[in-house]
Amino acid sequence: MLPWTEKYRPKRLVDIVNQDKALEKIKPWIEEWLHGIPKKKALLLAGPPGSGKTTTVYALANEYKFEVIELNASDDRTFGKIERYLNAAYTMDVFGRRRKLIFLDEVDNIEPSGAKEIAKLIGKAQNPIMMSANRYWEVPIEIRNKAEIVQYKRLSQRDILKALFRITKAEGIFVPKEVLQMIAQRARGDLRAAINDLQTVVSGGVEDAELILAYRDVEKSIFEALGAIFATDNTKRAKMAIVNLDNTPDEILLWLDENIPYVYYKPEDIAKAYDTISRADIYLGRAKRTGNYGLWKYAMDMMTAGVAVAGIKKKGFIRFYPPKTLSILRDTKEERSIRDSIVKKIMKGMHMSKLEAIETMRIFKSIFSSNLDVASHIAVFLELGDKEIEFLTEDKEKVGKIKGKMLSIHKKLKEVKTELEIRVEEVMEKIERVEEDTREKEEVKEEVEIEEPEESKEEDLGSKDQITEEKKDKKGKQVTLFDFLKK
Ligand SMILES: Nc1ncnc2c1ncn2[C@@H]1O[C@H](COP(=O)(O)OP(=O)(O)OP(=O)(O)O)[C@@H](O)[C@H]1O
């Protein structure tokens, strides 16, 4: 499938949206080339990604009958090529062929030595050179001095919305306005990103637009990195693609692993790409084990540059897919947390080790699908929640039945509890009564002892200590709760 960014790339300058100021500078410059050589032989188109710089170059060449030679500025091989074109190009039109317009992309990524070479070549140039950069202040000064800067502005949400609407119309599809607005808003002035989002949403189902876009938001940088790795044969560019990526190398490997078959089509190329990532995997493992980060860098180079040059890539729009392993982990995240909480409850409630609890949970799983009575008692005992019961049962109908049984167990437990509470209260009352009786009897006895006649006092030898001891003995025979319950 042709990427819509290519399919709908304007062929004429009038169709370029909202970059009139830039075009006002570019048009007279190219017209000068038709009659001679202008003072500034190179233009530096500077501005945000997806604002129309490359589009302008091709539309311009189309209208003024130039052939575009697009070269990547950060590729060392570029210098030789420019030189060749610079020497040959101007004479070519004598033979009725098209003149060459050289387009150097990404001059903000250029090495200092390359910058000097390019500056020299501009000096010798016999044909128009156009360059582009996102951050012109990062373009080496040697190049900036030789070129006229043409500023591209960030496209507005309205511009993007209009462009998207035009595409849906041309494709004969209906995409709700809210979805188009959502895409335009996310794009932050990058029409290429917006068109790619639109194509992804349409191919994945407009009804799931929000989900698809939310997912692309999270994984945006990895999508971009894959796009960069798979779009280039240039090893340096491929290596740069993962700089500043938040994903771990293991995750990047999974993404590459998933998407290699969508990019390469010849079996030998696919095999080569897989061979490269499996080597990268081995080196990553070794780097982790040994702490030898030389190996780490080697692994990263293999999974970027190695994969990028593995073979001939499919042309056109390639939709990347998230690795199944990651989505399985994401999908099962909730499930895993439910399982962990059941294991914890078993460990606590049944005083088991984790291993025993895991084994017990497996047994419970078979009980929950075969014996709903026992299952409901277990569920009540472990105080399992709905999700945990569902996890153990895996059958919606049975979950309903277990929950019903649990309700009646809870009801019975409540009844037993109230009955017990009543019984306990009765017992407590009896205890109180008996204690009261005993206390009264003791008091009466003490009074009688105090009023005893003289002789008995003498007989008793009148030792206070003895009396106390005797009392203690008698008190020791008091009716205890234990004696009462025994009765
Ligand atoms: N001003 C614009 N008018 C019409 N279409 C545009 C415009 N800007 C971008 N596009 C669309 O977005 C796509 C990408 O644009 P283009 O390649 O010109 O971006 P760029 O400015 O060169 O970005 P980069 O700096 O990332 O190379 C094009 O295919 C084109 O369809």
The ligand as an ORCA input file, in Angstrom:
! r2SCAN-3c Opt
* xyz 0 1
  N       2.907     22.657      3.850
  C       2.463     21.479      3.377
  N       1.540     21.435      2.426
  C       1.068     20.277      1.963
  N       1.463     19.071      2.413
  C       2.386     19.053      3.346
  C       2.934     20.233      3.892
  N       3.799     19.915      4.834
  C       3.815     18.591      4.880
  N       2.967     18.056      4.001
  C       2.675     16.628      3.842
  O       3.409     15.927      4.830
  C       4.320     15.024      4.253
  C       5.690     15.316      4.801
  O       6.117     16.578      4.402
  P       7.610     16.912      4.016
  O       8.329     15.653      3.618
  O       7.620     18.007      3.046
  O       8.125     17.375      5.411
  P       9.520     18.037      5.776
  O       9.239     19.431      6.190
  O      10.501     17.805      4.703
  O       9.884     17.189      7.068
  P      11.310     16.643      7.579
  O      12.030     17.807      8.148
  O      10.941     15.675      8.668
  O      11.991     15.998      6.423
  C       4.266     15.223      2.779
  O       4.105     14.013      2.143
  C       3.071     16.074      2.521
  O       2.042     15.255      2.082
*
